[in-house]
Amino acid sequence: MTAQRSSNWLDRLYVRLHLYVNFFLPVVKLQEKVRFGARSSGSMTTHRRPMHACRPALRLRRGQGELREAYGYLDLIELRRSIDDLQVQLLRTLSRTD
């Protein structure tokens, strides 16, 4: 019973973490890497959220309408609170099994 409950908490947590990471955490990509002998240096892109980083400027990709709609419904604070609550509930469930 506890294993099933823990699995359910994890499933709910992963769904919310997927949304949080893919819509709100900033992305930085390596633009250029230059070597100076044994040392290397790189320049990075500016911090952008994945939703905005993957969007091409001129053309729409298939499925982007659904992404924009999902992004419009998301509330960062509510999503973060639900992630924190699920983590606490999962830890409580796991600590009861010990």
N, CA, C and O atoms as CSV, one atom per row, in Angstrom:
chain,resi,resn,atom,element,x,y,z
A,1,MET,N,N,0.828,-1.199,0.000
A,1,MET,CA,C,0.000,0.000,0.000
A,1,MET,C,C,0.866,1.254,0.000
A,1,MET,O,O,0.588,2.201,-0.736
A,2,THR,N,N,1.909,1.267,0.816
A,2,THR,CA,C,2.765,2.448,0.898
A,2,THR,C,C,3.542,2.648,-0.395
A,2,THR,O,O,3.766,3.781,-0.819
A,3,ALA,N,N,3.954,1.546,-1.023
A,3,ALA,CA,C,4.680,1.657,-2.291
A,3,ALA,C,C,3.774,2.264,-3.368
A,3,ALA,O,O,4.225,3.088,-4.163
A,4,GLN,N,N,2.518,1.866,-3.395
A,4,GLN,CA,C,1.579,2.424,-4.367
A,4,GLN,C,C,1.333,3.909,-4.098
A,4,GLN,O,O,1.270,4.713,-5.029
A,5,ARG,N,N,1.197,4.260,-2.836
A,5,ARG,CA,C,0.981,5.661,-2.472
A,5,ARG,C,C,2.203,6.500,-2.848
A,5,ARG,O,O,2.061,7.601,-3.381
A,6,SER,N,N,3.401,5.982,-2.573
A,6,SER,CA,C,4.627,6.702,-2.922
A,6,SER,C,C,4.737,6.866,-4.436
A,6,SER,O,O,5.152,7.916,-4.928
A,7,SER,N,N,4.366,5.829,-5.160
A,7,SER,CA,C,4.402,5.899,-6.619
A,7,SER,C,C,3.438,6.962,-7.132
A,7,SER,O,O,3.767,7.696,-8.063
A,8,ASN,N,N,2.263,7.051,-6.539
A,8,ASN,CA,C,1.302,8.082,-6.940
A,8,ASN,C,C,1.829,9.476,-6.657
A,8,ASN,O,O,1.674,10.375,-7.484
A,9,TRP,N,N,2.467,9.675,-5.470
A,9,TRP,CA,C,3.038,10.983,-5.143
A,9,TRP,C,C,4.139,11.346,-6.142
A,9,TRP,O,O,4.226,12.485,-6.599
A,10,LEU,N,N,4.980,10.357,-6.474
A,10,LEU,CA,C,6.060,10.622,-7.424
A,10,LEU,C,C,5.517,10.980,-8.800
A,10,LEU,O,O,6.023,11.898,-9.445
A,11,ASP,N,N,4.501,10.271,-9.251
A,11,ASP,CA,C,3.904,10.586,-10.552
A,11,ASP,C,C,3.377,12.017,-10.586
A,11,ASP,O,O,3.612,12.746,-11.550
A,12,ARG,N,N,2.674,12.413,-9.549
A,12,ARG,CA,C,2.130,13.779,-9.485
A,12,ARG,C,C,3.255,14.808,-9.410
A,12,ARG,O,O,3.171,15.879,-10.012
A,13,LEU,N,N,4.310,14.472,-8.662
A,13,LEU,CA,C,5.454,15.377,-8.526
A,13,LEU,C,C,6.172,15.548,-9.861
A,13,LEU,O,O,6.522,16.670,-10.229
A,14,TYR,N,N,6.399,14.452,-10.594
A,14,TYR,CA,C,7.102,14.537,-11.867
A,14,TYR,C,C,6.335,15.352,-12.898
A,14,TYR,O,O,6.946,16.065,-13.694
A,15,VAL,N,N,5.026,15.263,-12.902
A,15,VAL,CA,C,4.230,16.062,-13.837
A,15,VAL,C,C,4.442,17.553,-13.565
A,15,VAL,O,O,4.642,18.334,-14.495
A,16,ARG,N,N,4.398,17.934,-12.316
A,16,ARG,CA,C,4.582,19.347,-11.963
A,16,ARG,C,C,6.026,19.803,-12.186
A,16,ARG,O,O,6.258,20.926,-12.632
A,17,LEU,N,N,6.993,18.941,-11.878
A,17,LEU,CA,C,8.392,19.303,-12.123
A,17,LEU,C,C,8.670,19.468,-13.614
A,17,LEU,O,O,9.446,20.336,-14.012
A,18,HIS,N,N,8.046,18.648,-14.424
A,18,HIS,CA,C,8.196,18.773,-15.875
A,18,HIS,C,C,7.714,20.145,-16.349
A,18,HIS,O,O,8.385,20.806,-17.142
A,19,LEU,N,N,6.568,20.560,-15.868
A,19,LEU,CA,C,6.047,21.880,-16.235
A,19,LEU,C,C,6.957,22.993,-15.738
A,19,LEU,O,O,7.234,23.947,-16.465
A,20,TYR,N,N,7.421,22.870,-14.503
A,20,TYR,CA,C,8.272,23.893,-13.894
A,20,TYR,C,C,9.589,24.043,-14.662
A,20,TYR,O,O,9.999,25.158,-14.988
A,21,VAL,N,N,10.240,22.930,-14.946
A,21,VAL,CA,C,11.536,22.972,-15.625
A,21,VAL,C,C,11.385,23.459,-17.061
A,21,VAL,O,O,12.179,24.282,-17.516
A,22,ASN,N,N,10.387,22.969,-17.777
A,22,ASN,CA,C,10.263,23.294,-19.190
A,22,ASN,C,C,9.655,24.663,-19.477
A,22,ASN,O,O,9.807,25.180,-20.583
A,23,PHE,N,N,8.980,25.251,-18.516
A,23,PHE,CA,C,8.383,26.562,-18.773
A,23,PHE,C,C,9.033,27.707,-18.010
A,23,PHE,O,O,8.969,28.848,-18.466
A,24,PHE,N,N,9.659,27.440,-16.858
A,24,PHE,CA,C,10.074,28.554,-16.013
A,24,PHE,C,C,11.567,28.635,-15.694
A,24,PHE,O,O,12.051,29.732,-15.415
A,25,LEU,N,N,12.309,27.552,-15.720
A,25,LEU,CA,C,13.733,27.640,-15.401
A,25,LEU,C,C,14.502,28.188,-16.596
A,25,LEU,O,O,14.255,27.775,-17.729
A,26,PRO,N,N,15.430,29.109,-16.358
A,26,PRO,CA,C,16.152,29.715,-17.476
A,26,PRO,C,C,17.113,28.739,-18.150
A,26,PRO,O,O,17.619,27.804,-17.530
A,27,VAL,N,N,17.344,28.982,-19.425
A,27,VAL,CA,C,18.242,28.163,-20.233
A,27,VAL,C,C,19.380,29.046,-20.721
A,27,VAL,O,O,19.156,30.166,-21.179
A,28,VAL,N,N,20.603,28.534,-20.620
A,28,VAL,CA,C,21.771,29.223,-21.149
A,28,VAL,C,C,22.506,28.226,-22.025
A,28,VAL,O,O,22.782,27.106,-21.595
A,29,LYS,N,N,22.823,28.617,-23.240
A,29,LYS,CA,C,23.527,27.724,-24.162
A,29,LYS,C,C,24.874,28.314,-24.534
A,29,LYS,O,O,25.050,29.532,-24.581
A,30,LEU,N,N,25.815,27.429,-24.797
A,30,LEU,CA,C,27.150,27.841,-25.216
A,30,LEU,C,C,27.087,28.351,-26.653
A,30,LEU,O,O,26.665,27.626,-27.554
A,31,GLN,N,N,27.508,29.604,-26.869
A,31,GLN,CA,C,27.506,30.167,-28.215
A,31,GLN,C,C,28.825,29.915,-28.917
A,31,GLN,O,O,28.864,29.538,-30.088
A,32,GLU,N,N,29.911,30.130,-28.179
A,32,GLU,CA,C,31.225,30.053,-28.798
A,32,GLU,C,C,32.231,29.565,-27.769
A,32,GLU,O,O,32.184,29.954,-26.602
A,33,LYS,N,N,33.140,28.709,-28.216
A,33,LYS,CA,C,34.180,28.205,-27.337
A,33,LYS,C,C,35.524,28.481,-27.999
A,33,LYS,O,O,35.747,28.115,-29.153
A,34,VAL,N,N,36.425,29.136,-27.248
A,34,VAL,CA,C,37.733,29.510,-27.778
A,34,VAL,C,C,38.798,28.874,-26.901
A,34,VAL,O,O,38.717,28.933,-25.674
A,35,ARG,N,N,39.797,28.266,-27.532
A,35,ARG,CA,C,40.884,27.643,-26.788
A,35,ARG,C,C,42.114,28.546,-26.820
A,35,ARG,O,O,42.458,29.122,-27.852
A,36,PHE,N,N,42.763,28.653,-25.670
A,36,PHE,CA,C,44.032,29.360,-25.527
A,36,PHE,C,C,45.031,28.363,-24.961
A,36,PHE,O,O,45.249,28.324,-23.750
A,37,GLY,N,N,45.632,27.566,-25.815
A,37,GLY,CA,C,46.540,26.524,-25.348
A,37,GLY,C,C,45.749,25.458,-24.610
A,37,GLY,O,O,44.865,24.819,-25.182
A,38,ALA,N,N,46.073,25.267,-23.327
A,38,ALA,CA,C,45.375,24.262,-22.524
A,38,ALA,C,C,44.089,24.806,-21.911
A,38,ALA,O,O,43.267,24.038,-21.413
A,39,ARG,N,N,43.915,26.095,-21.943
A,39,ARG,CA,C,42.722,26.708,-21.344
A,39,ARG,C,C,41.677,26.986,-22.416
A,39,ARG,O,O,42.003,27.202,-23.583
A,40,SER,N,N,40.433,26.976,-22.004
A,40,SER,CA,C,39.368,27.312,-22.934
A,40,SER,C,C,38.418,28.306,-22.272
A,40,SER,O,O,38.276,28.353,-21.050
A,41,SER,N,N,37.791,29.078,-23.108
A,41,SER,CA,C,36.843,30.075,-22.641
A,41,SER,C,C,35.634,30.029,-23.563
A,41,SER,O,O,35.761,29.774,-24.760
A,42,GLY,N,N,34.473,30.276,-22.998
A,42,GLY,CA,C,33.265,30.234,-23.807
A,42,GLY,C,C,32.363,31.412,-23.520
A,42,GLY,O,O,32.374,31.971,-22.423
A,43,SER,N,N,31.588,31.780,-24.512
A,43,SER,CA,C,30.588,32.820,-24.302
A,43,SER,C,C,29.213,32.161,-24.359
A,43,SER,O,O,28.954,31.301,-25.202
A,44,MET,N,N,28.353,32.575,-23.461
A,44,MET,CA,C,27.037,31.969,-23.326
A,44,MET,C,C,25.955,32.913,-23.843
A,44,MET,O,O,26.157,34.122,-23.958
A,45,THR,N,N,24.805,32.326,-24.148
A,45,THR,CA,C,23.652,33.129,-24.543
A,45,THR,C,C,23.060,33.784,-23.297
A,45,THR,O,O,23.439,33.454,-22.173
A,46,THR,N,N,22.150,34.692,-23.504
A,46,THR,CA,C,21.478,35.310,-22.371
A,46,THR,C,C,20.485,34.328,-21.760
A,46,THR,O,O,20.050,33.385,-22.420
A,47,HIS,N,N,20.134,34.550,-20.510
A,47,HIS,CA,C,19.180,33.683,-19.823
A,47,HIS,C,C,17.792,33.875,-20.432
A,47,HIS,O,O,17.268,34.987,-20.499
A,48,ARG,N,N,17.222,32.769,-20.869
A,48,ARG,CA,C,15.861,32.803,-21.403
A,48,ARG,C,C,15.125,31.575,-20.903
A,48,ARG,O,O,15.726,30.529,-20.657
A,49,ARG,N,N,13.824,31.715,-20.756
A,49,ARG,CA,C,13.020,30.560,-20.365
A,49,ARG,C,C,12.873,29.632,-21.563
A,49,ARG,O,O,12.825,30.103,-22.699
A,50,PRO,N,N,12.801,28.324,-21.334
A,50,PRO,CA,C,12.720,27.380,-22.457
A,50,PRO,C,C,11.586,27.681,-23.421
A,50,PRO,O,O,11.730,27.493,-24.629
A,51,MET,N,N,10.466,28.146,-22.898
A,51,MET,CA,C,9.335,28.464,-23.768
A,51,MET,C,C,9.719,29.510,-24.808
A,51,MET,O,O,9.270,29.447,-25.952
A,52,HIS,N,N,10.549,30.473,-24.408
A,52,HIS,CA,C,10.945,31.550,-25.304
A,52,HIS,C,C,12.219,31.213,-26.071
A,52,HIS,O,O,12.448,31.753,-27.153
A,53,ALA,N,N,13.042,30.334,-25.530
A,53,ALA,CA,C,14.296,29.988,-26.190
A,53,ALA,C,C,14.072,29.113,-27.413
A,53,ALA,O,O,14.794,29.241,-28.401
A,54,CYS,N,N,13.083,28.227,-27.362
A,54,CYS,CA,C,12.870,27.297,-28.472
A,54,CYS,C,C,11.951,27.860,-29.539
A,54,CYS,O,O,11.814,27.261,-30.606
A,55,ARG,N,N,11.325,28.983,-29.283
A,55,ARG,CA,C,10.361,29.547,-30.237
A,55,ARG,C,C,11.094,30.243,-31.387
A,55,ARG,O,O,11.833,31.200,-31.157
A,56,PRO,N,N,10.898,29.777,-32.600
A,56,PRO,CA,C,11.515,30.475,-33.732
A,56,PRO,C,C,10.834,31.819,-33.960
A,56,PRO,O,O,9.656,31.988,-33.647
A,57,ALA,N,N,11.574,32.758,-34.499
A,57,ALA,CA,C,11.065,34.122,-34.644
A,57,ALA,C,C,9.979,34.236,-35.711
A,57,ALA,O,O,9.007,34.964,-35.510
A,58,LEU,N,N,10.112,33.555,-36.810
A,58,LEU,CA,C,9.210,33.804,-37.914
A,58,LEU,C,C,8.195,32.702,-38.192
A,58,LEU,O,O,7.108,32.993,-38.691
A,59,ARG,N,N,8.509,31.469,-37.890
A,59,ARG,CA,C,7.588,30.396,-38.247
A,59,ARG,C,C,7.075,29.679,-37.011
A,59,ARG,O,O,7.762,29.594,-35.993
A,60,LEU,N,N,5.880,29.176,-37.114
A,60,LEU,CA,C,5.275,28.423,-36.024
A,60,LEU,C,C,5.491,26.940,-36.252
A,60,LEU,O,O,5.305,26.435,-37.359
A,61,ARG,N,N,5.879,26.258,-35.212
A,61,ARG,CA,C,6.030,24.812,-35.311
A,61,ARG,C,C,4.731,24.148,-34.900
A,61,ARG,O,O,3.914,24.736,-34.192
A,62,ARG,N,N,4.549,22.915,-35.351
A,62,ARG,CA,C,3.362,22.157,-35.011
A,62,ARG,C,C,3.302,21.944,-33.506
A,62,ARG,O,O,4.305,21.571,-32.898
A,63,GLY,N,N,2.166,22.169,-32.905
A,63,GLY,CA,C,1.994,21.957,-31.477
A,63,GLY,C,C,2.333,23.176,-30.633
A,63,GLY,O,O,2.143,23.139,-29.417
A,64,GLN,N,N,2.817,24.229,-31.217
A,64,GLN,CA,C,3.186,25.403,-30.434
A,64,GLN,C,C,1.962,26.106,-29.874
A,64,GLN,O,O,2.048,26.754,-28.831
A,65,GLY,N,N,0.831,25.992,-30.543
A,65,GLY,CA,C,-0.396,26.592,-30.031
A,65,GLY,C,C,-0.792,25.988,-28.700
A,65,GLY,O,O,-1.234,26.697,-27.795
A,66,GLU,N,N,-0.634,24.661,-28.576
A,66,GLU,CA,C,-0.942,24.000,-27.311
A,66,GLU,C,C,0.024,24.428,-26.219
A,66,GLU,O,O,-0.371,24.580,-25.063
A,67,LEU,N,N,1.296,24.625,-26.581
A,67,LEU,CA,C,2.282,25.077,-25.594
A,67,LEU,C,C,1.940,26.473,-25.074
A,67,LEU,O,O,2.006,26.734,-23.873
A,68,ARG,N,N,1.578,27.357,-25.987
A,68,ARG,CA,C,1.213,28.711,-25.563
A,68,ARG,C,C,-0.012,28.696,-24.663
A,68,ARG,O,O,-0.083,29.435,-23.681
A,69,GLU,N,N,-0.971,27.853,-25.004
A,69,GLU,CA,C,-2.185,27.762,-24.197
A,69,GLU,C,C,-1.867,27.215,-22.802
A,69,GLU,O,O,-2.356,27.736,-21.800
A,70,ALA,N,N,-1.051,26.170,-22.745
A,70,ALA,CA,C,-0.667,25.597,-21.449
A,70,ALA,C,C,0.121,26.614,-20.633
A,70,ALA,O,O,-0.082,26.732,-19.425
A,71,TYR,N,N,1.010,27.343,-21.283
A,71,TYR,CA,C,1.805,28.358,-20.592
A,71,TYR,C,C,0.915,29.464,-20.035
A,71,TYR,O,O,1.190,30.002,-18.963
A,72,GLY,N,N,-0.134,29.799,-20.749
A,72,GLY,CA,C,-1.050,30.840,-20.303
A,72,GLY,C,C,-1.803,30.468,-19.037
A,72,GLY,O,O,-2.169,31.342,-18.252
A,73,TYR,N,N,-2.040,29.159,-18.831
A,73,TYR,CA,C,-2.774,28.713,-17.654
A,73,TYR,C,C,-1.895,28.505,-16.428
A,73,TYR,O,O,-2.406,28.394,-15.314
A,74,LEU,N,N,-0.587,28.451,-16.619
A,74,LEU,CA,C,0.303,28.150,-15.504
A,74,LEU,C,C,0.541,29.363,-14.621
A,74,LEU,O,O,0.691,30.484,-15.106
A,75,ASP,N,N,0.571,29.125,-13.336
A,75,ASP,CA,C,0.905,30.140,-12.354
A,75,ASP,C,C,2.153,29.663,-11.633
A,75,ASP,O,O,2.128,28.629,-10.966
A,76,LEU,N,N,3.241,30.406,-11.759
A,76,LEU,CA,C,4.524,29.986,-11.219
A,76,LEU,C,C,4.466,29.746,-9.717
A,76,LEU,O,O,4.975,28.734,-9.234
A,77,ILE,N,N,3.860,30.650,-8.983
A,77,ILE,CA,C,3.822,30.531,-7.522
A,77,ILE,C,C,2.983,29.333,-7.101
A,77,ILE,O,O,3.377,28.577,-6.212
A,78,GLU,N,N,1.839,29.158,-7.727
A,78,GLU,CA,C,0.986,28.016,-7.398
A,78,GLU,C,C,1.676,26.691,-7.749
A,78,GLU,O,O,1.591,25.721,-6.996
A,79,LEU,N,N,2.353,26.663,-8.890
A,79,LEU,CA,C,3.063,25.464,-9.303
A,79,LEU,C,C,4.185,25.129,-8.332
A,79,LEU,O,O,4.364,23.969,-7.959
A,80,ARG,N,N,4.944,26.145,-7.923
A,80,ARG,CA,C,6.049,25.922,-6.977
A,80,ARG,C,C,5.518,25.444,-5.623
A,80,ARG,O,O,6.114,24.561,-5.005
A,81,ARG,N,N,4.410,26.014,-5.159
A,81,ARG,CA,C,3.815,25.568,-3.892
A,81,ARG,C,C,3.346,24.123,-3.966
A,81,ARG,O,O,3.531,23.355,-3.021
A,82,SER,N,N,2.741,23.754,-5.087
A,82,SER,CA,C,2.278,22.364,-5.219
A,82,SER,C,C,3.458,21.399,-5.272
A,82,SER,O,O,3.364,20.288,-4.751
A,83,ILE,N,N,4.571,21.804,-5.894
A,83,ILE,CA,C,5.770,20.962,-5.900
A,83,ILE,C,C,6.300,20.793,-4.485
A,83,ILE,O,O,6.631,19.681,-4.074
A,84,ASP,N,N,6.383,21.893,-3.733
A,84,ASP,CA,C,6.860,21.815,-2.352
A,84,ASP,C,C,5.950,20.948,-1.486
A,84,ASP,O,O,6.431,20.146,-0.685
A,85,ASP,N,N,4.637,21.108,-1.647
A,85,ASP,CA,C,3.680,20.300,-0.874
A,85,ASP,C,C,3.810,18.812,-1.199
A,85,ASP,O,O,3.781,17.970,-0.301
A,86,LEU,N,N,3.951,18.496,-2.474
A,86,LEU,CA,C,4.098,17.095,-2.862
A,86,LEU,C,C,5.398,16.497,-2.334
A,86,LEU,O,O,5.433,15.328,-1.951
A,87,GLN,N,N,6.463,17.291,-2.313
A,87,GLN,CA,C,7.727,16.797,-1.765
A,87,GLN,C,C,7.588,16.495,-0.281
A,87,GLN,O,O,8.093,15.477,0.193
A,88,VAL,N,N,6.910,17.368,0.458
A,88,VAL,CA,C,6.695,17.145,1.889
A,88,VAL,C,C,5.848,15.902,2.113
A,88,VAL,O,O,6.166,15.082,2.974
A,89,GLN,N,N,4.777,15.758,1.349
A,89,GLN,CA,C,3.904,14.592,1.492
A,89,GLN,C,C,4.638,13.305,1.147
A,89,GLN,O,O,4.441,12.284,1.807
A,90,LEU,N,N,5.476,13.343,0.128
A,90,LEU,CA,C,6.247,12.172,-0.243
A,90,LEU,C,C,7.228,11.797,0.870
A,90,LEU,O,O,7.362,10.620,1.205
A,91,LEU,N,N,7.904,12.777,1.436
A,91,LEU,CA,C,8.850,12.507,2.525
A,91,LEU,C,C,8.127,11.958,3.753
A,91,LEU,O,O,8.642,11.063,4.425
A,92,ARG,N,N,6.951,12.481,4.048
A,92,ARG,CA,C,6.162,11.944,5.172
A,92,ARG,C,C,5.778,10.496,4.927
A,92,ARG,O,O,5.863,9.662,5.828
A,93,THR,N,N,5.356,10.201,3.707
A,93,THR,CA,C,4.967,8.830,3.363
A,93,THR,C,C,6.165,7.891,3.493
A,93,THR,O,O,6.038,6.784,4.017
A,94,LEU,N,N,7.306,8.328,3.025
A,94,LEU,CA,C,8.498,7.481,3.094
A,94,LEU,C,C,9.015,7.330,4.517
A,94,LEU,O,O,9.529,6.271,4.877
A,95,SER,N,N,8.885,8.372,5.332
A,95,SER,CA,C,9.373,8.271,6.710
A,95,SER,C,C,8.470,7.358,7.560
A,95,SER,O,O,8.929,6.801,8.557
A,96,ARG,N,N,7.222,7.202,7.185
A,96,ARG,CA,C,6.321,6.298,7.918
A,96,ARG,C,C,6.669,4.833,7.673
A,96,ARG,O,O,6.388,3.974,8.509
A,97,THR,N,N,7.277,4.553,6.530
A,97,THR,CA,C,7.604,3.154,6.219
A,97,THR,C,C,8.816,2.656,6.978
A,97,THR,O,O,9.005,1.446,7.099
A,98,ASP,N,N,9.641,3.551,7.491
A,98,ASP,CA,C,10.860,3.134,8.217
A,98,ASP,C,C,10.545,2.580,9.578
A,98,ASP,O,O,11.453,2.188,10.311
